Amino acid sequence: MAKKSRKGDELVFLPLGGVGEIGMNLGLYGFGPEDDRRWLMVDCGITFASEYDEPGVDLIFPDIRFIEEERKNLVGIVITHAHEDHFGALSTLWPKLKVPVFMTPFAAGLLEAKGAADGGASDIPVTRFTAGERWTMGDFDVEAIAVSHSIPEAVSLAIRTPLGTVIHTGDWKVDPTPVIGWSTDFDRFRAIGDEGVLAMVNDSTNVLRDGSSPSETEVAASLTEIIKAAPHRVAVTTFASNVGRLRAVAEAAVKADRNVVVMGRAMRRAIDVAKECGLLDDLPPFLDDDAYGYLPRDKVVTLLTGSQGEARAALARIASGEHRQVAMSPGDMMIFSSRTIPGNEKSVNTIMNALAAKGVKIVTDRDALVHVSGHPRRGEMTMLYEAVRPEISVPVHGEALHLAVHAEFARSLGVPKIGHALNGRMLRLAPGPVAEVDEVFTGRLFRDGSLLVTPDQSGAAARRKASFAGVVVVSLVVDAKGNALSDPSAVLIGLPDEDDRGRTFLDTVETTASLTLDGLPRPKRKDTALVADAVKRAVRAAVNERWGKKPIVEVTVQVV
């Protein structure tokens, strides 16, 4: 059990990701006096880059420099479940921290499988736990509570400290009849509520939706009916980690006398780990994609990745006709057993249109019950608040609107205090009134090819600007006195050939560079930095005058 509090002890919550946004979840709980705190990290997730905002960036990680500096006081990391936005950054960021990690068996299995597939991943020592277990990490007494979610073995955490208990819900929902795994343990939540709960740090994802979500069992029944009625091939795209959905599709295939073909490394990896954990027992073998072409059209169901429009996933390659082994024909069916994450709409619609142009029938959750969220709606949130009865509600896992609505909703349920959390803001939960007591650096790190860099170091902002207004590179060759030894030369990337009067932009750039150099006083021509800057400004202005856009302009001055 946790020890008694000392004079000056505080309990604080400090998110470094996942608050004010959806994704990249990383929360810190601190206990002790301001100058001698111990920290517990909950989750370590990623978010995905936008082609619009971060072109060329592969993944985005939380910048953990604050806790890096405090790592001697970090007692460990607990992962609530194995979704990428909760554990996807662990392999990359753990070497900066090197502290104990606690995970459920399924999450640990996925971590190991990812490490083996990616190569070079750190050998992270993991302590496995399951729902119902309780252990101590420094001043924190941690208990794992079973919750339903769209992935096996999700847990909420009861974090007990000398100053009170915090419920960190993680991602959860109410599903009394899940296809696999456990239901949300309301008996345990009520018992902990009876002990007294200081604060509940709670998922806000679906707070804008009334009612309660359907069960995964209802989705399974709907998928069975659709697959049974389909005259030709059926393909189902969903999140690879939603093992309950994968099992539902496999069971539907059995009832429809079809074989299941698996496509995509992430899908195969999740299935292999789920089998090791006993979550896919009593099912026929899952076939590899090389079996696809040998099966009759009415005897196959394909499970594949790419539901969010990922360019390199199996679904995108099928839609574009670039997959070497798999094609879809008129009358075949593609079921999107997922919901499009905001920001991915354009890429998903592109794939849907490409499939529709081939005569493939598209089925989404607008057409039938083929997907259900893993997050709680208001009816489900009401049930949890009534069970836990916290003194403080801290909305997390949402954008600004979600957090604001969640705060008002919690007040309407009688929660007396609201903690307004935001990335980088340290929220004191006890003692005294809940309040922001400090602000620390928080930011993002970009996985850019093989590099892990800050946004400023990545060049992504320049790439984005270049995608709108192009790039101009001007080369000047001068003697030691600054006299031109040849006409300026230029390379234009992403600019139109001509303006609206038929004048070429190449001629505009090279003429402007020549006139600018000639117009500089002779003493100033000897300063190559001054020459480059003057030509850069003049070229950008000349292009803007004729095009209405300012390209990136780079000027090199070579002295011969």
C-alpha positions in Angstrom: 0.0 0.0 0.0 1.1 3.6 -0.6 2.7 5.3 2.3 1.4 8.3 4.2 1.7 11.8 2.7 4.4 14.2 3.9 4.2 17.9 4.3 4.5 19.6 0.9 3.3 16.5 -1.0 1.2 17.2 -4.1 -0.6 14.9 -6.6 -0.4 16.3 -10.1 -1.5 15.3 -13.6 0.6 16.4 -16.6 -0.3 15.3 -20.1 2.4 15.5 -22.8 0.1 14.3 -25.5 -3.5 13.4 -26.2 -5.3 16.4 -24.6 -6.6 19.0 -27.0 -6.1 16.4 -29.7 -7.0 12.8 -30.5 -4.0 10.6 -30.6 -0.4 10.6 -29.2 -1.6 9.8 -25.7 1.0 10.2 -22.9 0.0 11.2 -19.4 2.2 11.7 -16.3 1.2 11.5 -12.7 3.5 13.2 -10.2 3.6 12.7 -6.4 5.7 14.5 -3.9 6.8 18.0 -3.1 7.6 20.3 -6.1 11.3 19.9 -5.8 11.3 16.1 -5.3 8.5 14.5 -7.3 8.2 10.9 -8.5 6.5 10.3 -11.8 4.4 7.5 -13.3 3.8 7.5 -17.1 0.6 6.1 -18.5 0.7 5.3 -22.2 3.2 6.3 -24.9 1.4 6.8 -28.2 1.9 8.2 -31.7 -0.3 10.2 -34.1 -0.2 10.1 -37.9 1.0 12.8 -40.0 -1.2 14.8 -42.4 0.0 14.9 -46.0 -1.3 18.5 -46.0 0.3 19.8 -42.8 3.4 17.5 -42.5 4.2 16.3 -46.0 6.7 13.5 -46.1 6.6 12.8 -42.4 5.9 9.2 -41.5 4.9 9.4 -37.8 4.6 11.9 -35.0 5.7 11.3 -31.5 5.3 13.4 -28.3 8.4 15.4 -27.4 9.3 13.9 -24.0 12.3 16.2 -23.1 10.6 17.1 -19.8 10.4 13.6 -18.5 13.8 12.8 -20.0 15.3 15.4 -17.7 13.3 13.8 -14.8 13.9 10.2 -15.8 15.7 9.4 -12.5 12.4 10.1 -10.8 10.3 8.1 -13.3 9.2 4.9 -11.6 7.8 3.2 -14.7 5.4 3.1 -17.7 2.0 1.4 -17.7 0.3 0.8 -21.1 -3.5 0.6 -21.0 -3.8 -1.1 -24.4 -2.0 -1.8 -27.7 -3.5 0.8 -30.0 -0.8 2.8 -31.8 -2.1 6.1 -30.3 -1.4 4.6 -26.8 1.7 2.4 -27.3 3.1 3.1 -30.7 5.9 5.4 -29.5 7.3 3.0 -26.9 9.9 1.3 -29.0 11.3 4.7 -30.2 11.1 6.6 -27.0 11.9 4.0 -24.3 15.7 4.1 -24.9 15.6 7.7 -23.8 14.0 6.6 -20.5 14.9 2.9 -19.8 12.4 2.3 -17.0 10.2 -0.7 -16.2 7.2 -1.2 -18.5 4.0 -2.9 -17.6 1.7 -4.3 -20.3 -1.0 -7.0 -20.8 0.1 -10.2 -22.6 -1.6 -9.1 -25.9 0.1 -5.7 -25.9 3.4 -7.2 -25.0 3.0 -9.7 -27.9 2.3 -7.0 -30.4 5.3 -5.0 -29.1 7.6 -8.0 -29.6 6.2 -8.8 -33.0 6.6 -5.2 -34.2 10.2 -5.2 -32.9 11.0 -8.4 -34.8 9.4 -7.1 -38.0 11.0 -3.6 -37.9 14.5 -4.8 -36.9 16.8 -2.9 -34.5 14.0 -2.2 -32.0 15.2 -2.0 -28.4 14.8 -5.1 -26.2 12.3 -3.6 -23.8 11.9 -5.6 -20.5 8.2 -5.9 -20.0 6.3 -7.0 -16.9 3.0 -8.6 -18.0 -0.2 -8.1 -16.0 -3.9 -8.7 -16.5 -7.1 -7.1 -15.3 -7.6 -7.5 -11.6 -4.0 -7.4 -10.7 -2.5 -4.7 -8.3 1.1 -3.7 -7.8 3.2 -0.8 -6.4 5.4 1.6 -8.3 7.1 4.0 -6.0 4.4 6.1 -4.3 1.8 4.8 -6.7 -0.4 1.7 -6.0 -1.7 0.6 -9.4 -4.7 -1.6 -10.1 -5.8 -2.8 -13.5 -9.6 -2.8 -14.2 -11.1 -4.7 -17.1 -12.8 -2.5 -19.7 -14.3 -3.2 -23.2 -12.7 -1.6 -26.2 -12.0 -2.4 -29.8 -8.8 -4.3 -28.9 -8.2 -7.2 -26.5 -7.1 -6.7 -22.9 -7.8 -2.9 -22.5 -7.7 -1.7 -18.9 -8.5 1.3 -16.9 -6.2 2.1 -14.0 -7.0 2.9 -10.4 -3.9 4.8 -9.2 -3.9 5.1 -5.4 -1.7 7.6 -3.6 -1.5 9.0 -0.1 -3.5 12.0 -1.3 -6.3 10.1 -3.0 -7.2 7.7 -5.8 -7.3 8.6 -9.5 -9.2 6.5 -12.1 -7.4 6.8 -15.4 -10.0 5.3 -17.8 -7.9 4.9 -20.9 -10.1 4.0 -23.9 -13.2 2.1 -23.0 -16.9 1.5 -23.8 -19.8 -0.6 -22.4 -20.3 -3.9 -24.2 -22.0 -6.6 -22.2 -21.6 -9.1 -25.0 -18.2 -8.6 -26.7 -17.1 -11.1 -29.3 -13.9 -11.8 -27.4 -12.3 -10.5 -24.2 -13.8 -9.0 -21.1 -16.7 -6.6 -20.4 -16.2 -3.4 -18.5 -16.1 -4.3 -14.8 -18.7 -2.0 -13.2 -18.7 -4.0 -10.0 -15.0 -3.1 -9.5 -15.6 0.5 -10.4 -18.4 0.7 -7.9 -16.3 -0.8 -5.2 -13.5 1.6 -5.8 -16.1 4.4 -5.9 -17.3 3.3 -2.5 -13.7 3.7 -1.2 -13.7 7.3 -2.5 -12.2 8.6 -5.8 -10.5 11.9 -5.9 -10.4 12.3 -9.7 -11.4 10.5 -12.9 -9.3 11.2 -16.0 -11.8 10.2 -18.7 -12.1 9.5 -22.4 -13.9 12.3 -24.3 -13.9 10.9 -27.9 -17.7 10.3 -28.2 -19.1 12.8 -25.7 -20.9 14.6 -28.6 -23.0 11.5 -29.2 -26.1 10.5 -27.1 -27.2 7.0 -26.2 -25.0 3.9 -26.1 -23.0 2.0 -28.7 -24.2 -1.3 -30.1 -22.4 -4.4 -29.1 -19.7 -6.1 -31.1 -22.0 -9.2 -31.1 -24.6 -7.1 -33.0 -21.9 -6.1 -35.6 -20.9 -9.8 -35.9 -24.5 -10.8 -36.7 -24.9 -8.1 -39.3 -21.6 -9.0 -41.0 -22.8 -12.7 -41.1 -26.0 -11.7 -42.9 -24.2 -9.5 -45.4 -21.5 -12.1 -46.2 -24.1 -14.9 -46.5 -26.1 -12.9 -49.0 -23.2 -11.7 -51.1 -23.1 -13.5 -54.5 -19.4 -13.0 -55.2 -16.1 -12.1 -53.4 -16.3 -10.2 -50.2 -13.4 -8.2 -48.7 -13.5 -6.6 -45.3 -11.1 -3.8 -44.3 -10.8 -2.9 -40.6 -8.2 -2.1 -38.0 -5.8 -5.0 -37.6 -5.8 -4.6 -33.8 -9.6 -5.2 -33.6 -9.3 -8.9 -33.0 -13.0 -9.2 -32.0 -13.9 -7.9 -35.5 -11.4 -10.3 -37.1 -13.0 -13.2 -35.3 -16.5 -12.0 -36.2 -15.5 -12.0 -39.9 -13.9 -15.4 -39.6 -17.0 -16.9 -38.0 -19.2 -15.3 -40.6 -17.1 -16.8 -43.3 -17.5 -20.3 -41.7 -21.3 -19.8 -41.7 -21.2 -18.7 -45.3 -19.0 -21.7 -46.3 -16.1 -19.4 -47.3 -12.4 -19.3 -46.7 -10.6 -16.3 -45.1 -7.6 -14.8 -46.9 -5.4 -12.4 -44.9 -3.6 -9.5 -46.6 -1.2 -7.0 -45.0 1.7 -7.4 -42.6 -0.1 -5.6 -39.7 -3.2 -7.9 -40.1 -1.1 -11.0 -40.2 0.9 -9.9 -37.2 -2.2 -9.1 -35.1 -3.7 -12.5 -36.0 -0.5 -14.3 -35.1 -0.3 -12.6 -31.7 -4.0 -13.2 -31.0 -3.5 -16.9 -31.8 -0.7 -17.0 -29.3 -3.0 -15.5 -26.7 -5.7 -18.0 -27.4 -8.1 -15.4 -28.8 -8.7 -17.1 -32.2 -9.1 -20.7 -31.1 -11.5 -23.1 -32.9 -11.3 -21.3 -36.3 -10.2 -22.7 -39.6 -6.8 -21.6 -40.8 -6.4 -18.1 -42.2 -5.0 -18.3 -45.7 -2.3 -16.1 -47.2 -3.0 -13.9 -50.2 -1.4 -16.4 -52.7 -4.5 -18.6 -52.2 -6.8 -15.8 -53.4 -6.6 -16.6 -57.1 -7.4 -20.3 -56.6 -10.7 -19.8 -54.7 -14.1 -19.6 -56.4 -15.6 -16.1 -56.2 -18.3 -17.2 -53.9 -15.9 -19.0 -51.5 -13.6 -16.2 -50.3 -13.6 -13.5 -47.7 -10.6 -11.3 -47.7 -9.4 -9.5 -44.5 -7.1 -6.6 -45.3 -5.5 -3.4 -44.0 -5.9 0.1 -45.4 -9.2 1.2 -44.0 -7.8 4.8 -43.5 -6.6 5.1 -47.1 -3.0 4.4 -46.4 -1.1 4.7 -49.7 1.1 1.6 -49.1 -1.6 -0.7 -47.6 -3.2 -3.6 -49.5 -6.5 -1.9 -50.1 -5.0 1.1 -51.9 -3.0 -1.3 -54.2 -6.1 -3.3 -55.0 -8.1 -0.2 -55.7 -5.4 1.1 -58.1 -5.0 -2.2 -59.8 -1.3 -2.5 -58.6 -1.6 -5.6 -56.4 0.2 -8.5 -58.0 -2.0 -11.3 -56.7 -5.4 -9.8 -55.9 -8.0 -8.0 -58.0 -11.7 -7.3 -57.6 -14.3 -7.6 -60.3 -17.8 -6.1 -60.9 -20.2 -7.5 -58.4 -17.6 -8.1 -55.7 -18.2 -6.4 -52.3 -15.9 -4.2 -50.2 -17.0 -3.7 -46.6 -15.4 -0.8 -44.7 -15.8 -2.2 -41.1 -14.3 1.0 -39.6 -14.9 4.7 -39.3 -12.7 7.2 -41.1 -10.4 9.1 -38.8 -10.8 12.9 -39.3 -8.2 14.0 -41.8 -8.3 10.8 -43.8 -11.5 11.5 -45.7 -9.9 12.4 -49.0 -7.7 9.4 -49.3 -10.5 7.0 -48.2 -12.9 8.6 -50.7 -10.3 8.2 -53.5 -10.1 4.5 -52.8 -13.9 4.1 -52.6 -14.3 5.9 -56.0 -11.6 3.7 -57.6 -13.4 0.6 -56.4 -16.8 1.9 -57.4 -15.4 2.6 -60.9 -14.5 -1.1 -61.2 -18.1 -2.1 -60.3 -17.3 -3.1 -56.7 -20.2 -2.7 -54.2 -19.1 -0.5 -51.3 -20.7 -1.1 -47.8 -19.9 1.3 -44.9 -21.5 2.0 -41.5 -23.9 4.4 -43.3 -25.4 1.4 -45.1 -25.4 -1.3 -42.4 -24.2 -2.1 -38.9 -20.6 -3.1 -39.9 -18.8 -1.0 -37.3 -19.1 0.2 -33.8 -16.9 2.6 -31.9 -14.7 1.5 -29.1 -15.4 4.7 -27.2 -18.3 5.5 -24.9 -21.2 7.7 -25.8 -23.0 9.8 -23.2 -25.2 7.0 -21.9 -22.2 4.8 -21.2 -20.3 7.8 -19.7 -23.2 8.3 -17.3 -23.0 4.8 -16.1 -19.3 5.1 -15.3 -19.7 8.5 -13.5 -22.5 7.0 -11.4 -20.4 4.1 -10.5 -17.2 6.0 -9.6 -18.6 9.3 -8.2 -15.3 11.2 -8.5 -14.8 14.6 -6.8 -13.0 15.8 -9.9 -13.5 15.1 -13.6 -10.6 15.6 -15.9 -11.6 15.3 -19.6 -8.9 14.0 -21.9 -8.5 12.2 -25.2 -10.3 14.8 -27.3 -10.0 18.1 -29.1 -11.0 21.4 -27.6 -14.8 20.9 -28.4 -14.8 17.4 -26.9 -13.1 18.6 -23.7 -15.5 21.6 -23.2 -18.6 19.5 -23.8 -17.3 16.8 -21.5 -16.7 19.3 -18.7 -20.3 20.6 -19.0 -21.6 17.0 -19.2 -19.7 16.0 -16.0 -21.1 19.0 -14.2 -24.6 18.0 -15.3 -24.0 14.6 -13.6 -23.2 16.3 -10.3 -19.4 16.1 -10.4 -18.4 19.1 -8.2 -15.0 20.0 -9.7 -13.6 20.1 -13.2 -9.9 19.9 -14.0 -9.1 21.6 -17.2 -6.1 19.7 -18.6 -4.1 20.5 -21.7 -0.8 19.2 -23.1 2.1 20.7 -21.1 -0.1 22.1 -18.3 0.5 20.7 -14.9 -2.8 20.2 -13.0 -2.7 19.9 -9.2 -5.4 17.4 -8.1 -4.5 17.5 -4.3 -4.3 18.9 -1.8 -6.5 22.0 -2.0 -8.5 23.1 -5.1 -7.8 21.6 -8.5 -5.7 24.2 -10.3 -3.0 24.6 -13.0 0.3 25.0 -11.0 2.9 24.9 -13.8 3.5 24.7 -17.5 6.3 22.6 -19.1 7.6 22.3 -22.6 5.6 20.0 -24.8 5.8 19.4 -28.5 6.2 16.9 -31.2 8.9 14.8 -32.8 8.7 13.7 -36.4 9.8 10.3 -37.7 11.1 11.6 -41.1 12.6 8.6 -43.0 15.3 7.3 -40.7 15.5 10.5 -38.6 13.7 11.5 -35.4 13.7 15.3 -35.4 11.8 18.3 -34.2 9.4 20.0 -36.6 11.9 22.8 -37.2 14.7 20.3 -38.1 12.5 18.2 -40.4 12.0 20.6 -43.3 8.3 19.7 -43.4 7.3 23.4 -43.3 9.4 24.1 -46.3 8.1 21.1 -48.2 4.5 22.3 -47.5 5.4 25.8 -48.8 7.1 24.3 -51.8 4.0 22.3 -52.6 2.0 25.5 -52.9 4.4 27.9 -54.5 7.3 25.9 -55.9 11.1 26.4 -55.6 13.5 28.6 -57.5 17.2 28.0 -57.4 19.4 30.8 -58.9 23.2 30.4 -59.6 25.5 33.4 -60.0 29.2 33.2 -61.0 31.2 36.4 -60.2 34.9 37.4 -59.9 36.5 38.7 -56.7 35.2 42.2 -57.4 31.6 41.0 -57.8 31.4 41.3 -61.6 29.3 38.7 -63.3 31.4 36.2 -65.3 28.3 34.7 -67.0 24.6 35.2 -67.2 22.6 34.0 -64.1 21.1 30.5 -64.5 18.0 29.2 -62.7 16.1 26.0 -62.1 12.4 26.3 -61.4 10.4 23.5 -59.7 6.7 23.6 -59.4 6.1 27.0 -61.2 4.0 27.5 -64.3 5.9 27.8 -67.6 4.4 31.2 -68.5 2.5 34.1 -66.9 -0.9 35.3 -68.3 0.9 37.4 -70.9 3.0 34.5 -72.3 6.3 35.6 -70.6 8.3 32.6 -69.3 9.0 32.5 -65.6 12.5 31.3 -66.3 13.2 34.4 -68.3 11.7 36.6 -65.5 13.9 35.0 -62.9 17.1 35.1 -64.8 16.5 38.7 -66.0 15.6 39.9 -62.5 18.7 38.3 -61.1 21.0 39.9 -63.7 19.4 43.4 -63.3 19.6 43.1 -59.5 23.3 42.2 -59.5 24.1 45.0 -62.0 22.2 47.5 -59.9 24.1 46.9 -56.7 26.9 49.4 -55.9 30.3 47.9 -56.7 31.6 47.8 -53.1 28.5 45.7 -52.1 28.9 43.2 -54.9 32.0 41.8 -53.0 29.7 40.7 -50.1 28.3 37.4 -51.4 25.8 37.1 -48.6 24.4 40.6 -49.4 24.3 39.7 -53.1 22.4 36.5 -52.5 19.9 38.2 -50.2 19.2 41.0 -52.7 18.7 38.6 -55.6 16.5 36.4 -53.5 14.2 39.2 -52.5 14.0 40.6 -56.0 13.3 37.3 -57.6 10.5 36.4 -55.1 8.9 39.9 -55.7 9.1 39.6 -59.5 7.5 36.1 -59.5 4.8 37.3 -57.0 4.0 40.2 -59.2 3.3 38.0 -62.2 1.9 35.0 -60.5 0.5 36.1 -57.2 2.5 33.5 -55.2 5.9 33.7 -53.5 8.1 30.6 -54.1 10.9 29.4 -52.0 14.0 31.1 -53.5 17.6 29.9 -52.9 20.6 31.8 -54.4 24.1 30.5 -54.7 27.0 32.9 -55.5 30.2 31.3 -56.7 33.4 33.4 -56.7 35.9 32.4 -59.4 
